[in-house]
Amino acid sequence: MKQYLRINNLVGFFVFVIAVVSYWRTMEPTVSFWDCGEFISAAYKLEVGHQPGAPLFLMIGKLFSLMALGNTAGVAYWVNFSAVLASAATVMFLFWTITALALRIYVHQLNGKTIAGIIAAGVVGALAFAYSDTFWFSAVESEVYALSSLFTAVTFWAILKWERELDNRWLVFIAYLIGLSIGVHLLSLLAIPAVVLVYYFKTTANTTLSGTIKALFIGSALVGLVQFVIIQYVVLFAAKADLFFTNTMHFSMGIGAFLFLGILVAAIAYGIHYAIKRNMFRLNLALTCLTCVLFGFSSYFLILIRANAKPTINLSNPDNAFGLYNYLGRTNYEGAPLLYGNTFDAKQISIKETGTNYKKDNDKYVETGKNYSSVYDKNMLFPRLYSTKPAHVSFYKQWLNLGETAGPSFLQNLEFFTSYQMGFMYWRYFLWNFAGRQDDVQGTGDQKNGNWITGIRPLDQLRLGKQSALPLSIAANEGNHTFYGLPLILGIAGLLFLYRKQRKEFLVISVLFFCTGLAIIIVLNQDPLQVRERDYAYPGSFYAFAICIGFGVLALKELLSRYTNATAGLVAASVFALFAGPVLMGSKGWADHDRSAKTTALTWAKNYLNSCAKDAILFTNADNDTYPLWYAQEVEGIRTDVRVICLQFLADADFINQMKKQSYLSAPLPITMHQNTYKTGTRDYMPYVDYGLTDSVELSDILAVLTSDNKADQVEMNDGSFSNFLPAHKFKMTIDKDLILKTGTLKATEKGQIADVMEWEFGKTYAGKSDLTMFDILVHNNWKRPVYFATSVSQDTYLGLDKYLYLEGYAYRLLPLKPVEGEKTEHTHSSVMYNNMVSKMDFSDFKKTAYLDPESRRVLESTWNLTNTLAANLHASGNSQAAANLLIKSVKELPLRNYGISDTLNRIYTVENLYQNKQHAAAKALAADTARFIDQELNYIVSLDPIRKSKYLNEVRIGMYVLNGLDQITAAYKDDALNASIKSRFNNYKALL
């Protein structure tokens, strides 16, 4: 046994080294897209990120950021490296978990061959998980999922250590891990049912089905105890106590909460003392474990402490007990019904009060409003078709082939659950990891993108159509992984082996798999059209299946040993499994997981900020339009004069308060409203009331009505309360031309283009608090600071100002110019935009990056779109030299690869711009390359059967449009040979399609 333990430990560390090297070599060296920018920023300065927070992750990230030794450009690198270490440690503990489980089978026949088999199983299973698509993605960036997976791994490994040693210190250790994991992500809690099952099997001599079910029920109850009672209700009770002592007893704020916590600590301490005196072993163990969970959970004091320090990023401002309770309860996010709720065609018939909101106001709590929930006329059990958003309703009907007026039945509800929520949103991800993946494009449910494949053509063809002569959009996509289902087969073989050899282990692994995968699907009840793929939420279940892959080695060894000697069978099984699992998965997945030279998120953030003039106000969207910019400003100190305003947070009173304060080089925003005007629960919804006004109303007058506390300026609502209202849809701002020139908004040469008055129509049927704040800024800014809008925000975010928005880079600038024809996407403030793109922006990182992920490609195509628009406008205005300079820079620094047929739309305009600016060789080469790409894409579509071909209607339209455009362009510029080739292709597909 000593020899086995020594080998087991050494190989575990060796597996750790392999994982560290793999992840380190593929790690992104700086900030990534999505939430990483926020997490790195919040970790670096210990700020307060989005609900429900991750304080322990922030503290660990802060520790690693110190490794940068003051070099702010290296902060992201070292925080990313923390994910590398956490992920590699997860793989190591998975190895030890597999070997611990396998040892049970061979504990009485331990020899050199069985030890080798156990070690081989551990290596194959652990490394298969290491190179699985989902886990690898999270292992090389600053997200919470790597550290969360480590807590899951150590928790499960620890219960196996307890099982072998029967030392209850391991149970206390597990409780502490669970408490700590709350400060990272709640996914780790889902290992609790499997832990309880191991405890039941070990402590019960004669296990029964009813006993097993009872153990699973207790495990599920413990998850609920931690998630609701400890995480939320302990904080709620503290908040209620603080409310009483502050408002009724007139104590200082916080005293009541600390008194409650003191009573709780005293009660637990007395309980432990009582249990020890009375020899109540289980009570003592339970209370000790509860103490450790609470110790771990105490990481959330960081959120309270830092929220009171009012850092630059302080989302939701949870600076008191009630604030923390709402923060932990994710009140900013919409909930979904679980066991009973409405259907998508239900009508709201009433609302019911569900609670009261409180906010800190100086030295007491004040009521800020009530919480309400809607009551609907049509409900069902286990509702899966609940969202009433128009886009979601359309998706439901399309997915289930429902008629326009048809409502869902319970069977159709279950069909959506099994086919979409389980099939598309879980099993598809599972098969990505262990069978193969079609590409890296987000799937929507059709056959074209985001599907699982195997690489076995006859099998894939049944679902996805013809698999021979695949187009480049699939075959050349770096996310195209074909594992031939080998890891999946190994895992299934291992699962069956476990079922035969160790039924209890089989059940434990199955419970872990279910709770960390399918159970999440049931509880989340996701609506359709998610903004991104959600596979990152299920690494725990893939971890459980990787255990089965490890046991697949032992199953294969046992099978081969029937036909050859034991040694040969072991070697053959180990080598085959190693190559069919980790080697195959690692080699196929390396290309699209290698981010070692990828800096596109940081480059994009810099260029975005450099699109703005000095001291700009920039309205953005959440996630990828905000978090990389926050990182650039908070961590690297880039363009801190620009105030980035995330519109998703602008309806929050605390966020508005932040905007009224100095932030680095950015002065307070010109928001004149008093805090009472926009406090929580006030002016959240101000409906439009038709007063018969046909003329435009000054925005300042609109603002005065919306902020007035005079009942004459308010309307009575159905519940008898009074609310401010929107009296007009047509707004205007009178322009002082001298002021426009004085503030440098426009140059003197542009004075003749300045409008006397800006008039526009506000298209929404109501105004919200974010609209109100934007009105205040526009009225009182007086053109002193440039105002910009992100190009990717929703249409209603522009407030109807479209005809006064001009591109100066990645953002639209609000300019009081006389309206011109065309869409806002065609309007450029050309001289400024040219200077920004040529002198202030660097695009070279796009070509330096070996692999461009879908988000980087979106940025790339938007950059080409901006380039084409500006080049065309410069040429039209007679500034051909500037257009030529812009195109030279863009062709030099920006890739022109077509990843999909939609990319070719930009190529038409690039080809035309190149021809116009006498860059004929480049134009001809690009036109020929684009035509060839479309040719092979359409050729594949033509080869499909009629039903599958009809799914590509949009691609056909784009391809034919681009070919027709290239035909006309090459004909106009007398490129006869190329024109003949393109025309031939166009006519050929016109006849075929």
Residue pairs with C-beta under 8 A, 6 or more apart in sequence:
1 110
3 115
4 103
4 110
4 115
4 118
7 115
7 119
8 96
8 99
8 118
8 119
8 122
11 95
11 119
11 122
11 123
12 92
12 95
12 96
12 99
12 122
13 92
15 91
15 92
15 95
15 122
15 123
15 126
15 127
15 130
16 88
16 89
16 91
16 92
17 88
18 127
18 130
19 87
19 88
19 91
19 92
19 127
19 130
20 84
20 85
20 88
22 130
22 131
22 586
23 83
23 84
23 87
23 88
23 136
23 139
23 140
24 81
24 84
25 594
25 596
26 136
26 140
26 590
26 593
26 594
26 595
26 596
27 77
27 80
27 81
27 83
27 84
27 140
27 141
27 595
27 596
28 80
28 140
28 141
28 595
28 596
28 598
29 76
29 77
29 80
29 595
29 596
29 597
29 598
29 599
30 73
30 76
30 77
30 80
30 599
30 601
30 602
31 37
31 40
31 76
31 142
31 601
31 602
31 605
31 628
31 631
31 632
31 635
32 80
32 141
32 142
32 595
32 601
33 601
33 623
33 624
33 627
33 628
33 853
33 855
33 856
34 143
34 532
34 623
34 624
34 627
34 855
35 49
35 50
35 143
35 623
35 627
36 76
36 141
36 142
36 143
36 601
36 627
36 631
37 601
37 605
37 626
37 627
37 628
37 629
37 630
37 631
37 632
38 49
38 50
38 313
38 626
38 627
38 630
38 631
39 49
39 54
39 57
39 58
39 61
39 79
39 142
39 143
39 144
40 61
40 65
40 75
40 76
40 79
40 142
40 631
40 635
41 47
41 313
41 627
41 630
41 631
41 634
41 635
42 48
42 49
42 58
42 61
42 313
43 57
43 58
43 59
43 60
43 61
43 62
43 65
43 79
43 142
44 61
44 62
44 65
44 75
44 79
44 634
44 635
45 311
45 312
45 313
45 634
46 58
46 59
46 62
46 302
46 306
46 311
47 58
47 306
47 311
47 312
47 313
47 314
47 634
48 303
48 306
48 307
48 311
48 313
48 314
48 315
48 316
48 317
48 318
49 58
49 313
49 315
50 315
50 316
50 332
51 315
51 316
51 326
51 327
51 328
51 329
51 330
51 331
51 332
51 333
52 186
52 327
52 328
52 329
52 330
53 183
53 300
53 303
53 318
53 327
53 328
54 144
54 183
54 184
54 185
55 183
55 299
55 300
55 301
55 302
55 303
56 147
56 180
56 181
56 183
56 184
56 299
57 144
57 147
57 183
57 184
57 185
58 302
59 299
59 302
60 82
60 147
61 79
61 82
61 142
63 82
64 78
64 79
64 81
64 82
65 75
65 78
65 79
66 78
67 74
67 78
67 81
68 74
68 75
68 77
68 78
72 635
72 636
72 637
73 636
75 635
75 636
76 142
76 602
76 631
76 635
79 142
80 140
80 141
80 142
82 142
82 147
83 138
83 139
83 140
83 141
83 142
83 143
83 146
83 147
84 139
84 140
84 146
86 146
86 147
86 149
86 150
87 130
87 135
87 138
87 139
87 140
87 146
87 149
87 150
88 130
88 139
89 150
89 153
90 135
90 146
90 149
90 150
90 152
90 153
90 543
91 126
91 127
91 129
91 130
92 126
93 150
93 153
93 154
93 156
93 157
94 125
94 126
94 129
94 153
94 543
94 546
94 547
95 122
95 123
95 125
95 126
96 122
96 157
97 153
97 156
97 157
97 160
97 547
98 121
98 122
98 125
98 126
98 547
98 550
98 551
99 118
99 119
99 121
99 122
100 157
100 160
100 161
100 164
101 160
101 502
101 505
101 509
101 547
101 551
102 117
102 118
102 121
102 122
102 550
102 551
102 554
103 110
103 118
104 502
104 505
105 501
105 502
105 554
106 114
106 117
106 118
113 566
113 567
113 570
116 570
116 574
117 553
117 554
117 557
117 570
117 574
118 554
120 553
120 557
120 570
120 573
120 574
120 577
120 578
121 550
121 551
121 552
121 553
121 554
122 550
123 578
123 582
124 490
124 549
124 550
124 552
124 553
124 574
124 577
124 578
124 581
124 582
125 494
125 546
125 547
125 548
125 549
125 550
125 551
125 552
125 553
125 581
126 546
126 550
127 578
127 581
127 582
127 586
128 487
128 490
128 546
128 549
128 550
128 581
128 582
128 585
129 135
129 542
129 543
129 546
129 549
130 136
130 582
130 586
131 582
131 585
131 586
131 589
132 433
132 434
132 542
132 546
132 585
133 432
133 433
133 437
133 481
133 535
133 589
133 593
134 429
134 432
134 433
134 535
134 536
134 538
134 539
134 542
135 149
135 539
135 542
135 543
136 589
136 593
137 536
137 593
138 145
138 146
138 149
138 536
138 539
139 146
140 593
140 595
141 595
143 536
144 184
144 185
145 185
145 187
145 536
145 537
145 539
147 184
147 185
148 181
148 184
148 185
148 187
148 188
148 539
149 187
149 539
149 540
149 543
151 177
151 178
151 180
151 181
151 184
151 188
152 181
152 187
152 188
152 190
152 191
152 516
152 539
152 540
152 543
153 543
154 177
155 174
155 177
155 178
155 181
155 188
155 191
155 195
156 191
156 194
156 195
156 512
158 170
158 173
158 174
158 177
159 170
159 171
159 174
159 194
159 195
159 198
159 199
160 198
161 170
162 168
162 170
162 171
162 174
162 198
162 199
162 202
163 198
163 202
166 202
168 285
171 199
171 285
171 289
172 285
172 288
172 289
172 292
173 292
174 195
174 289
175 288
175 289
175 290
175 292
175 293
175 296
176 292
176 293
176 295
176 296
177 188
177 296
178 188
178 189
178 192
178 226
178 293
178 296
179 292
179 293
179 294
179 295
179 296
179 297
179 298
180 296
180 299
181 188
181 189
181 296
182 189
182 226
182 231
182 296
182 297
182 299
182 300
183 296
183 297
183 299
183 300
186 227
186 231
187 516
187 520
187 537
187 539
187 540
189 223
189 226
189 227
190 223
190 515
190 516
190 519
190 520
190 540
191 512
191 515
191 516
191 540
192 219
192 222
192 223
192 226
193 216
193 219
193 220
193 222
193 223
193 511
193 512
193 515
194 219
194 508
194 509
194 511
194 512
194 515
195 219
196 215
196 216
196 218
196 219
196 222
197 212
197 215
197 216
197 219
197 507
197 508
197 511
198 508
199 215
200 207
200 211
200 212
200 215
201 207
201 504
201 508
204 211
207 504
212 507
216 511
219 511
226 293
230 293
230 294
230 297
231 297
231 328
232 325
232 328
232 329
234 264
234 294
235 321
235 324
235 325
235 328
236 325
237 260
238 256
238 257
238 260
238 261
238 321
239 257
239 320
239 321
239 322
239 324
239 325
239 358
241 256
241 257
241 259
241 260
242 253
242 254
242 255
242 256
242 257
242 260
242 320
242 321
242 322
242 365
243 256
243 322
243 358
243 365
244 256
245 251
245 255
245 256
245 259
246 252
246 253
246 255
246 256
246 363
246 364
246 365
247 364
247 365
249 256
252 363
253 320
253 360
253 363
253 364
253 365
254 320
254 321
257 321
268 287
268 290
268 291
268 294
271 283
271 287
272 284
272 287
272 288
272 291
274 280
274 283
275 281
275 283
275 284
275 287
276 284
300 324
300 328
303 318
303 324
303 327
304 318
304 319
304 320
304 324
306 314
307 314
307 317
307 318
307 319
307 323
308 319
310 317
310 319
310 658
310 661
312 634
312 658
312 663
312 664
313 630
313 634
314 654
314 658
315 649
315 655
316 323
316 326
316 327
316 332
316 652
316 654
317 323
317 654
317 655
317 657
318 324
318 326
318 327
319 360
320 360
320 365
322 357
322 358
322 359
322 360
322 365
323 359
323 360
326 357
332 652
336 386
336 524
336 525
336 526
336 527
337 383
337 386
337 525
338 382
338 522
338 523
338 525
339 381
339 382
340 379
340 380
340 381
340 382
340 383
341 376
341 379
341 380
341 383
341 386
342 374
342 376
342 378
342 379
342 383
342 386
342 388
343 376
343 378
343 379
343 380
343 383
343 385
343 386
343 407
343 408
343 413
344 385
344 386
344 387
344 388
344 392
344 393
344 396
344 408
345 378
345 393
345 407
345 408
346 376
346 377
346 378
346 379
346 388
347 376
347 377
347 378
348 374
348 375
348 376
348 377
349 375
349 376
349 377
350 374
350 375
351 372
351 373
351 374
351 375
352 372
352 373
352 375
353 370
353 371
353 372
354 370
354 371
354 372
354 373
355 370
355 371
356 367
356 369
356 370
356 371
357 367
357 368
357 369
357 370
357 371
357 680
357 681
358 365
358 366
358 367
358 368
359 365
359 366
359 368
359 653
359 679
359 680
368 679
368 680
368 681
368 682
369 680
369 681
369 682
378 407
380 410
380 413
381 410
382 413
382 414
382 417
383 413
383 525
384 413
384 414
384 416
384 417
384 421
384 525
385 396
385 408
385 412
385 413
385 416
386 525
386 527
387 393
387 396
387 527
387 528
389 527
391 529
392 527
392 528
392 529
395 528
395 529
396 402
396 408
396 416
396 528
397 403
397 404
397 406
399 416
399 419
399 420
399 445
399 528
400 408
400 412
400 415
400 416
402 408
402 412
408 416
420 445
420 528
421 521
421 525
421 526
422 518
422 521
424 443
424 445
425 521
425 526
425 530
425 534
426 517
426 518
426 521
426 538
428 443
428 450
428 451
428 452
429 533
429 534
429 535
429 538
430 517
430 538
430 541
430 542
430 545
431 452
431 488
432 452
432 481
432 535
433 487
433 535
433 542
434 483
434 485
434 487
434 488
434 491
434 542
434 545
434 549
435 452
435 453
435 454
435 483
435 485
435 487
435 488
436 452
436 453
436 454
436 455
436 481
436 482
436 483
436 484
436 485
437 451
437 452
437 453
437 479
437 480
437 481
438 449
438 450
438 451
438 452
438 453
438 464
438 474
438 477
438 479
438 480
439 449
439 450
439 473
439 474
439 477
439 479
439 480
440 477
440 478
440 479
440 592
440 853
440 854
441 449
441 450
441 477
441 479
441 854
441 900
442 449
442 450
442 532
442 533
442 854
443 449
443 450
443 451
443 533
444 450
444 529
446 951
447 463
447 464
447 465
447 948
447 951
448 951
448 952
448 955
450 533
451 463
451 464
453 460
453 464
453 467
453 480
453 482
454 460
454 482
454 483
454 484
454 485
455 482
455 483
455 484
455 485
456 484
456 485
457 467
457 468
459 485
460 467
461 467
465 944
465 945
465 948
466 940
466 943
466 944
466 948
469 939
469 940
469 943
470 940
471 936
471 937
471 939
471 940
472 898
472 933
472 936
472 937
473 898
473 899
473 900
473 901
473 937
474 480
477 899
478 591
478 592
478 851
479 592
481 585
481 588
481 589
482 588
483 584
483 585
483 588
484 584
486 580
486 581
486 584
487 549
487 580
487 581
487 584
487 585
489 552
490 548
490 549
490 552
490 553
490 556
490 577
490 580
490 581
491 545
491 546
491 548
491 549
491 552
492 548
492 552
493 551
493 552
493 555
493 556
494 547
494 548
494 549
494 550
494 551
494 552
494 553
494 554
494 555
495 506
495 509
495 548
495 551
496 555
497 551
497 552
497 554
497 555
497 558
498 505
498 506
498 509
498 548
498 551
499 506
509 544
509 547
509 548
510 544
512 540
512 541
512 543
512 544
513 541
513 544
513 545
514 541
515 540
516 538
516 539
516 540
516 541
516 543
516 544
517 538
517 540
517 541
517 542
517 544
518 541
520 537
520 538
524 537
526 534
531 623
549 577
549 581
552 577
552 581
553 573
553 574
553 577
554 573
556 573
556 576
556 577
557 569
557 570
557 573
557 574
558 569
559 569
559 573
560 568
560 569
560 572
560 573
561 569
561 570
563 569
564 572
591 850
591 851
592 851
592 853
594 850
594 851
595 851
596 850
597 848
597 849
597 850
598 849
598 850
598 851
598 852
598 853
598 856
599 845
599 848
599 849
600 845
600 846
600 849
600 852
600 856
600 859
600 860
601 628
601 855
601 856
602 628
602 631
602 632
602 636
603 842
603 843
603 845
603 846
604 628
604 810
604 856
604 859
605 628
605 629
605 631
605 632
605 638
606 632
606 638
606 639
606 841
606 842
607 809
607 810
607 840
607 841
607 842
607 843
608 628
608 629
608 809
608 810
608 811
609 618
609 629
609 632
609 633
609 638
609 639
609 642
610 639
610 809
610 836
610 840
610 841
611 788
611 808
611 809
611 810
611 811
611 836
611 841
612 618
612 639
612 642
612 786
612 788
612 808
612 809
612 811
612 813
613 786
613 808
613 813
613 832
614 641
614 786
615 641
615 642
615 665
615 666
615 667
615 785
615 786
616 641
616 642
616 643
616 785
616 786
616 787
616 788
617 642
617 643
617 645
617 669
617 777
617 781
617 785
617 786
617 787
617 788
618 629
618 642
618 643
618 644
618 645
618 788
618 789
618 790
618 811
619 645
619 647
619 774
619 787
619 788
619 789
619 790
619 793
619 797
620 626
620 629
620 644
620 645
620 646
620 647
620 790
620 793
621 646
621 647
621 648
621 790
621 792
621 793
621 794
621 797
622 646
622 647
622 648
622 649
624 855
625 646
625 790
625 792
625 793
626 644
626 646
629 644
630 644
632 638
632 639
633 639
633 640
633 642
633 644
633 664
637 664
640 663
640 664
640 665
640 666
641 664
641 665
641 666
642 666
643 659
643 663
643 666
643 669
645 659
645 669
647 770
647 793
647 797
649 655
650 656
650 659
650 769
650 770
650 773
650 774
651 684
651 768
651 769
651 770
652 680
653 675
653 678
653 679
653 680
653 769
656 671
656 673
656 678
656 769
656 773
657 675
659 668
659 669
659 671
659 773
660 668
660 669
660 671
661 668
662 668
667 785
669 777
670 776
670 777
670 780
670 781
670 782
670 784
670 785
671 773
671 776
671 777
671 780
672 776
672 780
673 707
673 772
673 773
673 776
676 682
677 683
677 707
678 769
678 772
678 773
683 706
683 707
683 723
683 724
683 769
683 772
684 768
684 769
685 723
685 766
685 768
686 706
686 723
686 724
686 725
686 726
686 766
686 767
686 768
686 772
687 715
687 723
687 725
687 726
687 765
687 766
688 725
688 726
688 727
688 729
688 764
688 765
688 766
688 767
689 715
689 725
689 726
689 727
691 727
691 728
693 727
693 728
693 730
694 730
695 730
696 728
696 730
696 731
696 732
696 757
696 759
697 727
697 728
697 730
697 731
697 732
698 731
698 732
698 733
698 734
699 731
699 732
699 733
699 775
699 778
699 779
700 779
702 726
702 727
702 728
702 731
702 775
703 772
703 775
703 776
703 779
705 713
705 724
705 725
705 727
706 724
706 725
706 726
706 767
706 772
706 775
707 724
707 772
707 776
708 714
708 724
711 722
713 724
714 722
714 723
714 724
714 725
715 722
715 723
715 725
716 722
717 723
726 762
726 766
726 767
729 761
729 762
729 763
730 759
730 760
730 761
730 762
731 759
731 760
731 761
731 762
731 800
732 757
732 758
732 759
732 760
733 757
733 758
733 778
733 779
733 816
734 756
734 757
735 754
735 755
735 756
735 757
735 758
735 816
737 751
737 754
737 756
739 782
739 783
740 746
740 754
740 783
740 816
741 747
741 748
741 751
743 782
743 783
743 784
745 783
745 786
745 815
745 816
746 753
746 754
746 815
746 816
746 817
750 817
753 817
753 818
754 816
754 817
754 818
755 804
755 816
755 817
755 818
755 819
758 801
758 804
758 816
760 799
760 800
760 801
760 802
760 803
760 804
761 800
762 799
762 800
763 796
763 800
764 771
764 796
767 775
771 799
774 799
775 799
777 787
778 787
778 814
781 787
783 816
786 813
786 814
787 813
787 814
788 808
788 811
788 812
788 813
788 814
789 797
789 798
789 805
789 811
789 812
789 814
790 810
790 811
790 812
791 807
791 810
791 811
791 812
791 825
791 862
798 805
798 812
798 824
801 814
802 823
802 824
803 819
803 820
803 824
804 814
804 815
804 816
804 817
804 819
805 812
805 813
805 814
805 815
805 824
805 827
806 812
806 813
806 815
806 817
806 824
806 827
806 828
806 829
807 813
807 824
807 825
807 827
807 828
807 829
807 833
807 866
807 869
807 870
808 828
808 829
808 832
808 833
808 836
809 833
809 836
809 837
809 841
809 866
810 862
810 866
812 824
813 829
813 832
815 829
820 827
825 865
825 869
826 869
826 873
828 869
828 870
828 873
830 870
830 873
830 874
830 877
830 879
833 866
833 870
834 870
834 874
834 879
834 882
834 886
837 866
837 867
837 870
837 886
837 889
838 885
838 886
838 889
842 893
843 863
843 889
843 890
843 893
843 894
844 893
846 852
846 856
846 860
846 863
846 893
846 894
846 895
847 893
847 894
847 895
849 856
852 860
852 895
852 899
857 899
857 903
860 894
860 895
861 903
861 906
863 890
863 894
864 890
864 894
864 906
864 910
865 906
867 886
867 887
867 890
867 894
867 910
868 906
868 909
868 910
868 913
869 909
870 883
870 886
871 883
871 886
871 887
871 913
871 917
872 883
872 909
872 912
872 913
872 916
874 880
874 882
874 883
874 886
875 883
875 913
875 916
875 917
880 916
880 917
883 913
883 916
883 917
884 917
884 918
884 919
887 910
887 913
887 914
887 917
887 919
888 919
891 914
891 919
891 922
896 907
896 910
896 926
896 929
897 903
898 904
898 907
898 929
898 930
898 933
901 933
901 934
901 937
901 955
901 958
901 959
902 955
902 958
904 930
904 933
904 934
904 958
904 959
904 962
905 958
905 961
905 962
907 926
907 927
907 930
907 962
908 930
908 962
908 965
908 966
908 969
910 926
911 923
911 926
911 927
911 930
911 966
911 969
912 923
912 969
914 920
914 922
914 923
914 926
915 923
915 969
915 972
915 973
920 973
920 975
923 973
924 970
924 975
924 978
927 966
927 969
927 970
927 975
927 978
927 982
928 978
928 981
930 962
930 966
931 963
931 966
931 981
931 982
931 985
934 959
934 962
934 963
934 985
935 985
937 955
937 959
938 956
938 959
938 960
938 989
938 993
941 949
941 952
941 955
941 956
941 993
942 949
942 989
942 992
942 993
944 952
956 993
959 989
960 986
960 989
960 990
960 993
963 982
963 985
963 986
963 989
964 986
966 982
967 979
967 982
967 983
967 986
970 978
970 979
970 982
971 979
971 983
